[in-house]
């Protein structure tokens, strides 16, 4: 009989706001997931990972997760 492998704890993936592209008609959040080096460009209403973008300002993005919890993410101080 094979020994059962212990289940690994789920890895918590975080979302970081690295910048905002803001024009008269459009706002795009520049986001990065902690488990990927890829820079993502997302608009209001789009999803990234388990989050849906609710709003974008010059320094923040508001998101809602699959459970309906809302969070406000500030611009990362590590951004260039």
TORKOL-4160 file (C-alpha; in steps of 0.2 Angstrom, whole numbers, padded with zeros to 4 digits, m for minus):
80
<pt num="1" X="0000" Y="0000" Z="0000"/>
<pt num="2" X="0007" Y="0017" Z="m0005"/>
<pt num="3" X="0010" Y="0030" Z="0009"/>
<pt num="4" X="m0002" Y="0045" Z="0008"/>
<pt num="5" X="0007" Y="0061" Z="0004"/>
<pt num="6" X="0004" Y="0075" Z="0016"/>
<pt num="7" X="m0006" Y="0089" Z="0008"/>
<pt num="8" X="0003" Y="0105" Z="0005"/>
<pt num="9" X="m0005" Y="0120" Z="0012"/>
<pt num="10" X="m0012" Y="0132" Z="m0001"/>
<pt num="11" X="0000" Y="0145" Z="m0007"/>
<pt num="12" X="m0007" Y="0163" Z="m0004"/>
<pt num="13" X="m0005" Y="0173" Z="m0020"/>
<pt num="14" X="m0004" Y="0191" Z="m0018"/>
<pt num="15" X="m0008" Y="0205" Z="m0030"/>
<pt num="16" X="0003" Y="0220" Z="m0031"/>
<pt num="17" X="m0001" Y="0237" Z="m0040"/>
<pt num="18" X="0015" Y="0243" Z="m0049"/>
<pt num="19" X="0008" Y="0257" Z="m0059"/>
<pt num="20" X="m0007" Y="0265" Z="m0067"/>
<pt num="21" X="m0009" Y="0271" Z="m0085"/>
<pt num="22" X="m0021" Y="0286" Z="m0084"/>
<pt num="23" X="m0028" Y="0295" Z="m0099"/>
<pt num="24" X="m0043" Y="0305" Z="m0102"/>
<pt num="25" X="m0054" Y="0290" Z="m0108"/>
<pt num="26" X="m0045" Y="0275" Z="m0100"/>
<pt num="27" X="m0037" Y="0269" Z="m0084"/>
<pt num="28" X="m0026" Y="0253" Z="m0084"/>
<pt num="29" X="m0019" Y="0245" Z="m0068"/>
<pt num="30" X="m0002" Y="0238" Z="m0070"/>
<pt num="31" X="m0002" Y="0222" Z="m0058"/>
<pt num="32" X="0009" Y="0208" Z="m0054"/>
<pt num="33" X="0004" Y="0192" Z="m0045"/>
<pt num="34" X="0016" Y="0185" Z="m0032"/>
<pt num="35" X="0018" Y="0169" Z="m0041"/>
<pt num="36" X="0022" Y="0176" Z="m0058"/>
<pt num="37" X="0035" Y="0188" Z="m0065"/>
<pt num="38" X="0023" Y="0194" Z="m0079"/>
<pt num="39" X="0016" Y="0212" Z="m0078"/>
<pt num="40" X="m0002" Y="0212" Z="m0081"/>
<pt num="41" X="m0012" Y="0227" Z="m0089"/>
<pt num="42" X="m0030" Y="0226" Z="m0083"/>
<pt num="43" X="m0045" Y="0238" Z="m0084"/>
<pt num="44" X="m0061" Y="0240" Z="m0073"/>
<pt num="45" X="m0072" Y="0224" Z="m0074"/>
<pt num="46" X="m0057" Y="0213" Z="m0079"/>
<pt num="47" X="m0051" Y="0199" Z="m0068"/>
<pt num="48" X="m0033" Y="0194" Z="m0063"/>
<pt num="49" X="m0031" Y="0178" Z="m0053"/>
<pt num="50" X="m0046" Y="0177" Z="m0041"/>
<pt num="51" X="m0049" Y="0196" Z="m0041"/>
<pt num="52" X="m0061" Y="0207" Z="m0051"/>
<pt num="53" X="m0055" Y="0225" Z="m0054"/>
<pt num="54" X="m0069" Y="0236" Z="m0047"/>
<pt num="55" X="m0060" Y="0253" Z="m0048"/>
<pt num="56" X="m0044" Y="0262" Z="m0053"/>
<pt num="57" X="m0037" Y="0278" Z="m0047"/>
<pt num="58" X="m0020" Y="0286" Z="m0049"/>
<pt num="59" X="m0013" Y="0277" Z="m0034"/>
<pt num="60" X="m0025" Y="0263" Z="m0030"/>
<pt num="61" X="m0035" Y="0249" Z="m0037"/>
<pt num="62" X="m0050" Y="0241" Z="m0028"/>
<pt num="63" X="m0053" Y="0223" Z="m0031"/>
<pt num="64" X="m0066" Y="0210" Z="m0026"/>
<pt num="65" X="m0061" Y="0191" Z="m0023"/>
<pt num="66" X="m0072" Y="0176" Z="m0027"/>
<pt num="67" X="m0079" Y="0177" Z="m0009"/>
<pt num="68" X="m0086" Y="0194" Z="m0012"/>
<pt num="69" X="m0073" Y="0203" Z="m0001"/>
<pt num="70" X="m0067" Y="0220" Z="m0007"/>
<pt num="71" X="m0049" Y="0226" Z="m0005"/>
<pt num="72" X="m0040" Y="0242" Z="m0009"/>
<pt num="73" X="m0022" Y="0240" Z="m0015"/>
<pt num="74" X="m0010" Y="0254" Z="m0015"/>
<pt num="75" X="0004" Y="0258" Z="m0027"/>
<pt num="76" X="0019" Y="0247" Z="m0022"/>
<pt num="77" X="0034" Y="0257" Z="m0016"/>
<pt num="78" X="0045" Y="0245" Z="m0024"/>
<pt num="79" X="0039" Y="0251" Z="m0042"/>
<pt num="80" X="0052" Y="0260" Z="m0052"/>
